[in-house]
Amino acid sequence: MQEHILTENTTVALSNITAGQQVTFIIVQNASAAKTLAWPSTIHGGMTVDTALSTENVQTCTASGNGTDLYCAPGLIGIPAGGIL
């Protein structure tokens, strides 16, 4: 599980992913200004993060058989802060 509070516009970078590994991202918008999140081309189905302040966005992805790409299930978007954690 990876939690990240967006304090600036961010691009996801991954390393050391193994075949079949599941990765859950919890992306939190900060309370003062909406920020963006960009997914690399190796993450397929990455959600668009809600821009509402103080919200959480959750998405789980599974690594491909060779561990080079992640394939994501639909995410939970715009959950009021504290609603997940």
C-alpha positions as a Markdown table, in Angstrom:
| # | Residue | x | y | z |
|---|---|---|---|---|
| 1 | Met | 0.0 | 0.0 | 0.0 |
| 2 | Gln | 1.4 | 3.4 | -1.0 |
| 3 | Glu | -0.1 | 6.6 | 0.5 |
| 4 | His | 0.8 | 9.9 | -1.0 |
| 5 | Ile | -0.5 | 13.4 | -0.1 |
| 6 | Leu | -0.4 | 15.6 | -3.1 |
| 7 | Thr | 1.5 | 18.8 | -2.2 |
| 8 | Glu | 2.6 | 19.4 | -5.8 |
| 9 | Asn | 1.7 | 18.1 | -9.2 |
| 10 | Thr | 3.1 | 14.5 | -9.2 |
| 11 | Thr | 4.0 | 11.8 | -11.7 |
| 12 | Val | 4.0 | 8.2 | -10.4 |
| 13 | Ala | 7.3 | 6.3 | -10.7 |
| 14 | Leu | 7.6 | 2.6 | -9.8 |
| 15 | Ser | 10.5 | 0.3 | -9.3 |
| 16 | Asn | 11.1 | -3.3 | -7.9 |
| 17 | Ile | 7.6 | -4.5 | -8.9 |
| 18 | Thr | 7.4 | -8.3 | -9.2 |
| 19 | Ala | 5.1 | -10.4 | -11.4 |
| 20 | Gly | 1.6 | -10.7 | -9.9 |
| 21 | Gln | 2.2 | -8.2 | -7.1 |
| 22 | Gln | -0.7 | -6.1 | -6.0 |
| 23 | Val | -0.2 | -2.4 | -5.3 |
| 24 | Thr | -2.8 | -0.2 | -3.7 |
| 25 | Phe | -2.4 | 3.6 | -4.1 |
| 26 | Ile | -4.1 | 6.0 | -1.7 |
| 27 | Ile | -3.8 | 9.5 | -3.1 |
| 28 | Val | -4.9 | 12.4 | -0.9 |
| 29 | Gln | -5.6 | 15.9 | -2.1 |
| 30 | Asn | -4.2 | 18.4 | 0.3 |
| 31 | Ala | -6.5 | 21.0 | 2.0 |
| 32 | Ser | -5.2 | 24.1 | 0.4 |
| 33 | Ala | -4.9 | 23.7 | -3.4 |
| 34 | Ala | -5.8 | 20.9 | -5.9 |
| 35 | Lys | -2.9 | 19.1 | -7.4 |
| 36 | Thr | -2.7 | 16.6 | -10.3 |
| 37 | Leu | -1.4 | 13.1 | -10.6 |
| 38 | Ala | 0.0 | 11.6 | -13.8 |
| 39 | Trp | 0.4 | 7.9 | -14.4 |
| 40 | Pro | 3.2 | 6.5 | -16.5 |
| 41 | Ser | 2.4 | 4.5 | -19.7 |
| 42 | Thr | 3.2 | 1.3 | -17.8 |
| 43 | Ile | 0.2 | 1.7 | -15.6 |
| 44 | His | -3.0 | 0.8 | -17.4 |
| 45 | Gly | -6.4 | 2.1 | -16.2 |
| 46 | Gly | -5.0 | 4.6 | -13.7 |
| 47 | Met | -7.9 | 6.8 | -12.4 |
| 48 | Thr | -8.3 | 10.5 | -12.7 |
| 49 | Val | -7.8 | 11.8 | -9.1 |
| 50 | Asp | -10.6 | 14.0 | -7.7 |
| 51 | Thr | -9.6 | 17.7 | -7.5 |
| 52 | Ala | -11.9 | 18.4 | -4.5 |
| 53 | Leu | -9.8 | 19.5 | -1.5 |
| 54 | Ser | -9.2 | 17.0 | 1.4 |
| 55 | Thr | -10.4 | 13.9 | -0.5 |
| 56 | Glu | -8.9 | 10.4 | -0.8 |
| 57 | Asn | -8.7 | 8.4 | -3.9 |
| 58 | Val | -7.9 | 4.6 | -3.8 |
| 59 | Gln | -6.9 | 2.3 | -6.6 |
| 60 | Thr | -5.5 | -1.3 | -6.6 |
| 61 | Cys | -3.4 | -2.5 | -9.5 |
| 62 | Thr | -1.8 | -5.9 | -10.3 |
| 63 | Ala | 1.6 | -6.4 | -12.0 |
| 64 | Ser | 1.8 | -8.2 | -15.3 |
| 65 | Gly | 3.4 | -11.7 | -15.6 |
| 66 | Asn | 6.8 | -10.1 | -16.3 |
| 67 | Gly | 6.4 | -7.3 | -13.7 |
| 68 | Thr | 6.8 | -4.5 | -16.2 |
| 69 | Asp | 3.3 | -3.1 | -16.3 |
| 70 | Leu | 0.4 | -2.6 | -13.8 |
| 71 | Tyr | -3.2 | -3.2 | -14.6 |
| 72 | Cys | -5.7 | -1.3 | -12.4 |
| 73 | Ala | -9.2 | -2.1 | -11.2 |
| 74 | Pro | -11.7 | 0.8 | -11.1 |
| 75 | Gly | -10.8 | 3.1 | -8.2 |
| 76 | Leu | -12.7 | 4.9 | -5.4 |
| 77 | Ile | -12.6 | 8.6 | -6.1 |
| 78 | Gly | -13.4 | 11.6 | -4.0 |
| 79 | Ile | -13.9 | 10.0 | -0.5 |
| 80 | Pro | -13.9 | 12.6 | 2.3 |
| 81 | Ala | -10.6 | 12.7 | 4.1 |
| 82 | Gly | -10.5 | 10.1 | 6.8 |
| 83 | Gly | -13.1 | 8.0 | 5.1 |
| 84 | Ile | -10.6 | 5.2 | 4.3 |
| 85 | Leu | -7.8 | 5.5 | 6.8 |
